[in-house]
Amino acid sequence: MVQDRTLGSRLFGVVNFTLLAIVALATVLPFLHVVAGSFTTSAEIAAHKFVLIPKVWSIEAYRFIFSTNTIFRAIAVSIGVTAIGTLFSMLISSMMAYGLARKDLDGRRVIMFLVVFTMLFQGGLIPTFLVVKEIGLVDKYAALVLPLAISAFNMIILRNFFQNIPEGLEESAKIDGCNDIGIFFRIVLPLSMPVIATVSLFYAVTYWNTYLSAILYLNDSKMWPIQVLLRQIVVLASGFDAGASLDGEVPPPDQAVKMAVIVVSTLPILIVYPFLQKHFAKGALVGSIKG
């Protein structure tokens, strides 16, 4: 009987490992194809359809993308917007979440209803644009931050996590003379690093991928973030403007450029993620299901 269970357990492990390996390959192989395609020629991509190891290595796609200083300015804009936006969003989201996690807050159920209501019903694109225009944010970097400053979903994750912090810690801090602000910054935030790292990654990805807001609110091309500029590069390389080029460079085949654009736009998040990965699963799980 024990041996049968052991054999069954081993078989179960083999099946699980096989299924997970298949899922992992299905996830990784497309990205490897994109990376390999960005270092090859469009002719090879057209001939083989799926490339994992280029037969002819080429960096013409990256040379085309980085042939102008505009790309570095756009990267600087995206880094600045992502850093400032993430810090600002985490500050106001965590402070609101902490307030709503307090059981002694009057009217917190009404406020939570209004927060959840915004997840189901929103004003829409045109009303949002009119509000941004009326408060004078057009052609300002604040237009990329303020409309996205707080996410109801992220705030609820933070609130659920804060609710599970023992009340005794706050009471002890109050006995020692700490006020609510001190409790929040000295007690709550240091204990909430898993969920803070998780939600910070959510916000960072949102700001880094900012595209529609830049298209709507920024008329000056010098203020464009990386996503908008990369889209323009793809348009040029795809032949929509046959006479256009970047600083006199002849556009290389469009397929390689498209893949190189994906790599350039994705790489920064991939670099940041390993530093937050150890907190990511724990923060997302605890913040989502508890409370």
Secondary structure, 3 states (H helix, E strand, C coil): CHHHHHHHHHHHHHHHHHHHHHHHHHHHHHHHHHHHHHCCCHHHHHHHCCCCCCCCCCCHHHHHHCCCCHHHHHHHHHHHHHHHHHHHHHHHHHHHHHHHHCCCCCCHHHHHHHHHHHHHCCCCHHHHHHHHHHCCCCCCHHHHCHHHCCCHHHHHHHHHHHCCCCHHHHHHHHHCCCCHHHHHHHHHHHHCHHHHHHHHHHHHHHHHCCCHHHHHHCCCHHHCCHHHHHHHHHHHHCCCCCCCCECCECCCCHHHHHHHHHHHHHHHHHHHHHHHHHHHHHHHHHHHHCC
